[in-house]
Amino acid sequence: MAPRPLLLGHRGARASPGVPENTFASFDLALKHGCDGFEFDVRRTACGEAVVCHDAKVGKIEIASAQATEFPQLPRLDDVARRYSKKAFLNIELKVAGLESKVLEVLNENPPALGCVISSFMPDVVMELKARNSPVSTGIICETAAQLARWRNLPVDYVIPYQSLADKLLLQEVHSAGRKVFVWTVNAKKEMLRLADLGVDGIISDHTELLVRTLGVV
């Protein structure tokens, strides 16, 4: 019997009322629910700081054009790594280019004991990470069939498709190439069971309690 997939919260425990996504509270709750780790988003400020946020703006302020001091409410990547590197699998999504050196430096200082992947929708980011000869795993995120087709030509360790793109043929091909598959964003029990039965390596969900209740028993 295949081992169960890694159970990962999407931006923490994103579906939990009153708990903002991509925050320490959300990450803590995902782990409390029983997830193995979580996915979170990282952006770059004008001063080069790596901050945790999905959207390009906070209110009306563009993150890329502002100083980190303007966003005291946003977690810093190095703080997340220090806090969780020994107790969670970290799926770090880079939303922009230019953070490759920073994230590798942070992970070198805080080695993830339970595993880690740096992922992105942008092939150039993946290529830049690999060019630095880092042992850290990389992943390409795919939302469309056209995006998914690129994985074969990229030096990635993980293929991370949207749930509707994940089927038996894809799993066979990716696994035959010695790579792993994480699937997002999986919020229905039926789909969680389907993907686990296919043999995916990880499932990313907003509904962390449902995910663990459905698949958490080894």
C-alpha positions as CSV (number, residue, x, y, z in Angstrom):
1,M,0.0,0.0,0.0
2,A,1.4,3.4,-1.0
3,P,2.2,5.8,1.8
4,R,-0.3,8.6,2.2
5,P,0.5,12.0,0.6
6,L,2.0,14.9,2.5
7,L,-0.9,17.0,3.8
8,L,-0.2,20.7,3.3
9,G,-2.3,23.8,4.2
10,H,-2.8,26.3,1.5
11,R,-1.4,29.6,2.8
12,G,-1.8,27.9,6.2
13,A,-5.3,27.0,7.3
14,R,-6.9,29.4,4.7
15,A,-10.5,28.3,5.1
16,S,-10.5,28.9,8.9
17,P,-12.8,31.9,9.7
18,G,-11.2,34.8,11.4
19,V,-7.6,33.6,10.8
20,P,-5.8,35.6,8.0
21,E,-4.0,33.5,5.4
22,N,-0.2,33.6,5.2
23,T,0.2,34.5,8.9
24,F,1.8,32.7,11.9
25,A,-1.7,32.1,13.3
26,S,-2.7,30.4,10.0
27,F,0.5,28.3,9.8
28,D,0.1,27.3,13.5
29,L,-3.5,26.3,12.9
30,A,-2.7,24.1,9.9
31,L,-0.1,22.2,12.0
32,K,-2.5,22.0,14.9
33,H,-5.1,20.4,12.6
34,G,-2.5,17.7,11.8
35,C,-1.0,18.9,8.5
36,D,2.6,17.9,7.7
37,G,3.3,21.5,6.6
38,F,2.0,24.3,4.6
39,E,2.4,26.4,1.4
40,F,3.0,30.1,1.5
41,D,3.7,33.0,-0.8
42,V,6.8,35.2,-0.8
43,R,7.3,38.6,-2.5
44,R,10.2,41.1,-2.6
45,T,10.0,44.7,-1.3
46,A,11.9,47.5,-2.9
47,C,14.6,47.2,-0.2
48,G,15.1,43.5,-1.0
49,E,13.3,42.0,2.0
50,A,11.4,38.8,1.5
51,V,7.9,39.1,2.9
52,V,5.0,36.6,3.1
53,C,2.0,37.8,1.0
54,H,0.0,36.4,-1.9
55,D,-1.2,39.7,-3.5
56,A,1.0,42.2,-5.1
57,K,-0.5,45.0,-3.0
58,V,-1.3,45.5,0.6
59,G,-4.3,47.9,0.4
60,K,-3.2,50.4,-2.2
61,I,0.6,50.0,-1.6
62,E,2.6,48.0,-4.1
63,I,4.9,45.6,-2.3
64,A,7.6,45.7,-4.9
65,S,7.8,49.6,-4.8
66,A,7.7,50.0,-1.0
67,Q,10.0,49.5,2.0
68,A,9.6,46.5,4.3
69,T,9.0,48.9,7.2
70,E,5.7,49.8,5.5
71,F,4.4,46.3,6.1
72,P,4.9,45.5,9.8
73,Q,2.0,43.1,9.6
74,L,3.6,40.8,7.0
75,P,5.7,37.9,8.2
76,R,9.3,37.9,7.0
77,L,10.6,34.8,5.3
78,D,13.5,34.4,7.7
79,D,11.1,34.5,10.7
80,V,8.9,31.8,9.1
81,A,12.0,29.6,8.5
82,R,13.3,30.0,12.0
83,R,9.9,29.3,13.5
84,Y,8.9,26.2,11.4
85,S,12.1,24.7,9.9
86,K,12.2,22.0,12.5
87,K,8.4,21.1,12.7
88,A,6.9,21.5,9.2
89,F,7.4,20.7,5.5
90,L,7.8,24.1,3.8
91,N,6.4,24.8,0.4
92,I,7.7,28.2,-0.5
93,E,6.1,29.8,-3.6
94,L,8.0,32.7,-5.1
95,K,5.6,35.1,-6.6
96,V,8.3,37.2,-8.2
97,A,11.9,36.9,-9.5
98,G,14.9,38.3,-7.6
99,L,14.5,36.4,-4.4
100,E,16.5,33.3,-5.4
101,S,19.6,34.2,-3.4
102,K,17.7,35.4,-0.4
103,V,15.6,32.3,0.0
104,L,18.5,30.0,-0.4
105,E,20.5,32.0,2.2
106,V,17.5,31.8,4.6
107,L,17.2,28.0,4.1
108,N,20.9,27.5,4.5
109,E,20.7,29.2,7.9
110,N,17.6,27.3,8.8
111,P,17.8,23.9,7.2
112,P,14.2,22.4,6.9
113,A,14.3,19.2,9.0
114,L,11.1,17.8,7.5
115,G,11.7,18.8,3.9
116,C,11.1,21.8,1.6
117,V,10.4,22.8,-2.0
118,I,10.8,26.2,-3.5
119,S,8.1,26.5,-6.2
120,S,7.0,29.1,-8.8
121,F,4.8,29.6,-11.8
122,M,7.8,31.1,-13.5
123,P,10.3,28.8,-15.3
124,D,13.0,31.5,-15.1
125,V,12.9,31.4,-11.3
126,V,13.3,27.6,-11.3
127,M,16.2,27.9,-13.7
128,E,17.9,30.6,-11.6
129,L,17.6,28.5,-8.5
130,K,19.1,25.4,-10.2
131,A,21.9,27.5,-11.7
132,R,23.1,28.2,-8.1
133,N,23.7,24.5,-7.6
134,S,21.7,24.4,-4.4
135,P,20.5,21.0,-3.0
136,V,17.1,22.6,-2.2
137,S,14.3,21.0,-4.2
138,T,12.4,23.1,-6.8
139,G,8.9,22.8,-8.3
140,I,7.0,24.3,-11.2
141,I,3.4,25.3,-10.5
142,C,0.9,24.7,-13.4
143,E,-2.7,25.9,-13.8
144,T,-3.2,25.2,-17.5
145,A,-2.3,22.3,-19.8
146,A,0.1,24.6,-21.6
147,Q,1.9,25.4,-18.4
148,L,2.0,21.8,-17.4
149,A,3.7,20.7,-20.6
150,R,6.8,22.7,-19.7
151,W,7.8,20.5,-16.8
152,R,9.6,18.0,-19.0
153,N,12.1,20.6,-20.0
154,L,12.7,22.0,-16.6
155,P,15.2,20.9,-13.9
156,V,12.5,20.5,-11.3
157,D,12.0,18.0,-8.5
158,Y,8.3,18.6,-8.1
159,V,5.5,19.1,-10.6
160,I,2.6,21.0,-8.9
161,P,-0.5,21.0,-11.1
162,Y,-4.0,22.3,-10.4
163,Q,-6.2,19.4,-9.4
164,S,-8.1,19.1,-12.7
165,L,-4.8,18.4,-14.5
166,A,-3.8,15.5,-12.3
167,D,-4.6,12.1,-13.7
168,K,-3.1,8.6,-13.8
169,L,-1.1,9.3,-17.0
170,L,0.6,12.4,-15.5
171,L,1.4,10.6,-12.3
172,Q,3.0,7.7,-14.2
173,E,5.1,10.0,-16.4
174,V,6.3,12.3,-13.6
175,H,7.1,9.4,-11.3
176,S,8.9,7.5,-14.1
177,A,11.1,10.6,-14.4
178,G,12.0,10.4,-10.8
179,R,10.0,13.5,-9.7
180,K,7.2,14.1,-7.4
181,V,3.7,15.5,-7.7
182,F,1.9,18.0,-5.3
183,V,-1.6,19.0,-6.3
184,W,-3.5,22.2,-5.4
185,T,-6.0,23.5,-4.3
186,V,-8.0,20.4,-3.2
187,N,-11.0,21.2,-1.0
188,A,-13.5,18.4,-1.6
189,K,-13.3,15.0,0.1
190,K,-14.0,13.1,-3.0
191,E,-11.1,14.8,-4.8
192,M,-8.8,14.2,-1.9
193,L,-9.5,10.5,-2.0
194,R,-9.1,10.3,-5.8
195,L,-5.7,12.0,-5.7
196,A,-4.5,9.9,-2.8
197,D,-5.6,6.8,-4.7
198,L,-3.6,7.9,-7.8
199,G,-0.5,8.1,-5.6
200,V,0.2,11.8,-5.5
201,D,3.0,12.8,-3.2
202,G,1.3,15.8,-1.6
203,I,-2.1,17.5,-1.4
204,I,-2.5,21.3,-0.8
205,S,-5.8,22.4,0.7
206,D,-7.6,25.4,2.1
207,H,-9.7,23.0,4.3
208,T,-7.0,21.6,6.5
209,E,-9.3,20.0,9.0
210,L,-11.2,18.1,6.3
211,L,-7.9,17.1,4.6
212,V,-6.5,15.6,7.8
213,R,-9.8,14.0,8.7
214,T,-10.0,12.4,5.3
215,L,-6.4,11.3,4.8
216,G,-4.6,11.7,8.1
217,V,-4.7,8.1,9.2
218,V,-1.6,6.3,8.1
